[in-house]
Amino acid sequence: MFVEVVSPEESCFSGDATMVISRTPNGEIGILEGHEQTVATLMPGGLTIEHDNTRTSFAISGGILQITGEKVIVLGELVEKIDGDHDKAIEIGQELAKKAFPAE
């Protein structure tokens, strides 16, 4: 399936993938080829993409996820590629959300 991850500043990832993992208000979601069409809000945390026998993780402050069956589009508010695994991406994503949306 084709995956695109974009933020207002840049295209963060574009290419074929075997799985995408992220977090919605209903919990963590794993997306494989042929997934049911969905539009969901992404919660602050991690976004991990399996591709080319490797994993690439991003910290994300939140955003929108659209699944069309053969394509996954992630529109992130703040997206940062990280060195580390999905758990590290979750931690950094939650910190990004705190910076982006400080308590008033």
C-alpha positions as CSV (number, residue, x, y, z in Angstrom):
1,M,0.0,0.0,0.0
2,F,1.2,3.5,-0.6
3,V,1.7,5.8,2.4
4,E,2.1,9.6,2.6
5,V,2.9,11.5,5.7
6,V,2.8,15.3,5.5
7,S,2.9,18.2,7.9
8,P,2.3,21.9,7.0
9,E,6.0,22.3,6.6
10,E,7.1,19.3,4.6
11,S,6.4,15.8,3.1
12,C,7.9,13.5,5.8
13,F,7.4,10.1,4.0
14,S,6.1,8.9,0.7
15,G,6.3,5.3,-0.5
16,D,5.2,1.8,-0.3
17,A,4.8,0.1,3.0
18,T,3.6,-3.2,4.5
19,M,2.1,-1.8,7.7
20,V,1.4,1.5,9.5
21,I,0.9,1.8,13.3
22,S,-0.5,4.8,15.0
23,R,-3.0,5.8,17.8
24,T,-6.6,7.0,17.4
25,P,-9.0,8.0,20.2
26,N,-10.2,4.3,20.2
27,G,-6.6,3.0,20.7
28,E,-3.7,1.9,18.7
29,I,-4.4,0.9,15.1
30,G,-2.4,-1.3,12.8
31,I,-3.1,-0.8,9.1
32,L,-2.4,-3.5,6.5
33,E,-3.1,-3.6,2.7
34,G,-6.8,-3.8,2.1
35,H,-7.8,-2.2,5.4
36,E,-11.4,-0.9,5.7
37,Q,-11.8,2.7,4.5
38,T,-11.5,4.9,7.5
39,V,-11.0,8.6,8.5
40,A,-9.8,9.1,12.0
41,T,-8.2,11.6,14.3
42,L,-4.7,10.8,15.4
43,M,-3.8,11.3,19.0
44,P,-0.4,12.6,20.1
45,G,2.2,9.9,20.1
46,G,4.0,7.6,17.6
47,L,3.6,6.7,14.0
48,T,5.6,3.8,12.7
49,I,5.8,2.6,9.1
50,E,7.1,-0.8,8.1
51,H,8.8,-0.7,4.7
52,D,11.7,-2.3,2.9
53,N,12.2,-4.8,5.8
54,T,12.7,-1.9,8.2
55,R,10.7,0.4,10.4
56,T,10.7,4.2,10.3
57,S,9.2,6.0,13.3
58,F,7.8,9.5,13.7
59,A,6.7,11.5,16.7
60,I,3.4,13.2,15.9
61,S,1.5,15.9,17.9
62,G,-1.8,14.8,16.4
63,G,-3.6,15.0,13.0
64,I,-5.9,13.2,10.6
65,L,-5.6,9.7,9.2
66,Q,-7.3,8.6,5.9
67,I,-7.3,5.0,4.7
68,T,-8.6,4.3,1.3
69,G,-7.8,0.6,1.0
70,E,-4.7,1.0,-1.2
71,K,-3.4,4.3,0.3
72,V,-2.8,5.7,3.7
73,I,-2.5,9.5,4.2
74,V,-1.4,11.1,7.4
75,L,-1.9,14.8,7.8
76,G,0.1,15.7,10.9
77,E,0.3,18.9,12.8
78,L,3.9,18.5,14.0
79,V,5.8,15.5,12.7
80,E,9.4,14.7,13.6
81,K,11.3,11.6,12.3
82,I,13.1,10.0,15.3
83,D,15.9,7.6,16.0
84,G,14.3,4.9,18.0
85,D,11.4,2.5,18.2
86,H,7.6,3.1,18.4
87,D,7.7,3.6,22.1
88,K,10.3,6.4,21.8
89,A,8.1,8.0,19.1
90,I,5.1,7.9,21.4
91,E,7.0,9.7,24.2
92,I,8.4,12.4,21.9
93,G,5.0,12.8,20.2
94,Q,3.3,13.5,23.5
95,E,6.0,16.1,24.3
96,L,5.5,17.8,20.8
97,A,1.8,18.1,21.6
98,K,2.5,19.8,24.9
99,K,4.7,22.3,23.1
100,A,2.2,22.9,20.3
101,F,-0.8,23.2,22.6
102,P,0.4,24.5,26.0
103,A,-2.1,24.7,28.8
104,E,-3.5,28.2,29.2
